[in-house]
Amino acid sequence: MSNLEIGILSFPALLLLIFLRVPIGLAMFITGYVGYWIVTGDTRMPMARLKSAAYSTFASESLAVVPMFLMMGYFATIGGMSKALFKAAEAFVGHRKGGVGIAAVASCAGFGAICGSSLATAATMGRVALPELKRFGYSGGLSTALLAAGGTLGILIPPSVVLVIYAILAEQNIAKLFLAAFAPGILAAIGYMIVISIYVRMYPDRAGIGDRVPWGERVRLLIGIWPVLLVFLAVVGGIYGGVFTPTEGAAVGALGTGLIALANGGLNGKTLLESFTSTARSTAMIFFIVFGAAFYNSFLALTQVPQSLSEWVAGLGIAPIAVLVLILAIYLVLGCVMDSLSMILLTIPIFFPMMMALDFGMSQEHVAIWFGILVLIVVETGLITPPVGMNLFIINAMDRATPMTATYKAVAWFVLSDLIRVAILVAFPAITLFLIP
């Protein structure tokens, strides 16, 4: 059996381990370790690779962004920023049909601007907005579905932990990827708001209308979200302005949200320790998946699978756009059974060389950025796609009275919005790239 055949057979072996509920990071590590052993025929080779793999994987300074952005999210939560965002948005649109739901999506977008995690955004905004949605008569299915969908804005609107991982894997500029994600992120939020508006008009009995808030109170609540705007402008503006690197920007953001949480009375000895512990736990989970993927991908490189596949695809003579659509369809299928980070780590080393071998009439950098944003959107869709949409489970766990089937039915509208957005961005790359110099 050739090395290439061994590499290809490793995919079903890896999927089998995943279906047997082996943690994804461990499954990739085991598959890569055994594959190394079989290809080299020497038990010492995978051990030798193991000695250097940890350092080569985690020596990248860019990975320091991950715990900093996660800590930003935790500090923002205990600092009451999520509640301030929702109350301000609700004051302006809550009295309109579907307004409370639209306010929830808008606040998810705002919180996503200071939190790089979709799951954290969904969980945080769920605690804040779900009681209000129920109070104004929103059905359980619509409430959980719109919050799960809104949570996905956490990884699409910069800063984004998943986008940082993609940038490292594809060796692309993090700041440019953040910049490219803005327009698609805004489109996502607008698309979800349109879905809510259509849904509540088709099913008026499933959503109530909030109270009209006086303009004086609206202005007061709007002023109350200045800390969010300040942190966002400091981090994102500083990165784009060249004042500091993304890693330094993440540290500035974590410090800023921490100081705001301290000023608001949310940060004390107990909550500080909880934030550090939660950040460490989440970072360890992410880093272990990164390590497992790095070991598995080094085995694939040894078998020449990525190179062979990219050469094979380039030689087929198929239109590049058809190859792109096929890859995005594969991501949609994988999203039904895998989490977003695992999909990125497992597939980018395979699919990225394919994309770089095709001619889309753009520079290599623009293709890499455009492809990264498209992948991020499709991966984000996987977070709300049954049966294993992580955001769906997080929100549904907060509302046990709502059957999961009701959430599935309502979230289908938001998945359709995502698919339409993907089609638009595939057809018009300039929407993603117009801000890139």
Secondary structure as UniProt FT lines:
FT   HELIX           3..19
FT   TURN            20..21
FT   HELIX           24..40
FT   HELIX           44..58
FT   HELIX           61..64
FT   HELIX           65..78
FT   TURN            79..80
FT   HELIX           81..93
FT   TURN            94..95
FT   TURN            97..98
FT   HELIX           99..112
FT   TURN            113..114
FT   HELIX           118..135
FT   TURN            136..137
FT   HELIX           140..151
FT   HELIX           153..156
FT   HELIX           161..170
FT   HELIX           174..202
FT   HELIX           204..206
FT   HELIX           215..223
FT   TURN            224..225
FT   HELIX           226..232
FT   HELIX           233..237
FT   HELIX           238..240
FT   TURN            241..242
FT   HELIX           246..263
FT   TURN            264..265
FT   HELIX           269..303
FT   HELIX           305..315
FT   TURN            316..317
FT   HELIX           320..334
FT   TURN            335..337
FT   HELIX           340..356
FT   HELIX           364..382
FT   TURN            383..384
FT   HELIX           390..397
FT   TURN            400..401
FT   HELIX           404..427
FT   HELIX           430..433
FT   TURN            434..435
//
